[in-house]
Amino acid sequence: MNPFLTPSILIALFCSVFLIDTVVDFLNLEASKKPLPASLKDVQTEEMKLRASNYLEKRVYLGATRSVFLLVSFLVLLGRGFFRSLQNFSEHCSDKPMLQAIIFTLSLVLLNQIAQIPFSAYSTFVIEEEFGFNRTTPKIFISDLMKSLFVGLLLGGTLFSFIVSILMHYGANAGWIIWLGYTAFQFFLVWIAPVTLLPLFLKLSPITEGPLKTAIESYAKKQSFSLDGAWICDASKRSAKSNAFFTGFGRFRRLVLFDTLIEKHPESEIIAIVAHEAGHFKLGHIWKHSLATTLASLVVFLAIQKLVEADSLYSAFLVRPGNVGIGLILALMVLSKLSFFLSPIGAYFSRRNEYAADQFSVETTGDAASMVSGLKRLVTDNLGVLQNHPLHVILHASHPPLVDRIKPLV
């Protein structure tokens, strides 16, 4: 039987994802520059449209540059036998398979993080600064970077060690056992994140007494929506962009409003946005999404189990088979590219849920005008483009384009 994966197939996979993604991004950029139809001219002036398109253009070119750099780096490293050399280095450092896998994986993670820093810094301090969004100081940028790395290594390292240990000891049953452990780990994070992880990056304060707090609590009570209070986060320390989200579940669920959202939106629009977010819970979107991702993770772990057992996975990266921990990180690299071709499925259901949550907001608040004006303000204040290429929507859009989103509401 011919191997299912070879260096040539691996290169073709990485290159095809790059080409499709890049072409779609540039098609979307061209779509954003088209003249606005009359129905959208009350949302953006020509000056605002040009500014939004320029903002998108800067981000698309930066994203393309980053993708080219990472792809070329991967191809050069693969061609020069870097992965084999890294395997030799890990084996030189330790004769224990688990430590070898950790050294191999940690080296790749750190190299990737270092490679990403210049692009992230340019995005923050050049592009976001140019368009008036950036409020991040170098101190905050470095602090966030270090905290993200620490949390990622702590949680990711724990999960990685668990998965490798199961792969080493449970053979054919490993995929199912890993899935059960991963699912428990995910629910633990959802429970603990609001009180331990989120405050590492955002300072949360209970919303002060006043009309907005009263309106939020009144809405939540009317909808029998359990809530551990409404909180304000200091998002303005990092960006001028606005947002709101729920975190946690059950009686531990918290509503978090960006302070920039409160600054820019009247009370009626904030309530409409809160009702939209609550709609995701009341309509079952959260548990359905959790169930879908849980089942998808089972498929992923069963696939990983098969991949790490296949010699062709290792030969594609020009390394020796035998260490399932090294096989795990190689399998994840392959699956991350394959998942690109499945992304339209998740994006489709996400857009469908957004339509439903918008409708829920209108039905429960009785205020379609505030929902529509709130959506328009969010898009224009965050320099969103009003016209998108259909392929970009299919591949990447978790939210429908504004023009499609407000049609059912007016």
Secondary structure, 3 states (H helix, E strand, C coil): CCCCCCHHHHHHHHHHHHHHHHHHHHHHHHHHCCCCCHHHCCCCCHHHHHHHHHHHHHHHHHHHHHHHHHHHHHHHHHHCCHHHHHHHHHHHHCCCHHHHHHHHHHHHHHHHHHHHHHHHHHHHHHHHHHCCCECCCHHHHHHHHHHHHHHHHHHHHHHHHHHHHHHHHHHHHHHHHHHHHHHHHHHHHHHHHHHHCHHHHCCEEECCCCHHHHHHHHHHHHCCCCCCCEEEECHHHCECCCCEEEECCHHHCEEEEEHHHHHHCCHHHHHHHHHHHHHHHHCCHHHHHHHHHHHHHHHHHHHHHHHHCCHHHHHHCCCCCCCHHHHHHHHHHHHHHHHHHHHHHHHHHHHHHHHHHHHHHHHHHCCHHHHHHHHHHHHHHCCCCCCCCHHHHHHHCCCCCHHHHHHHHC
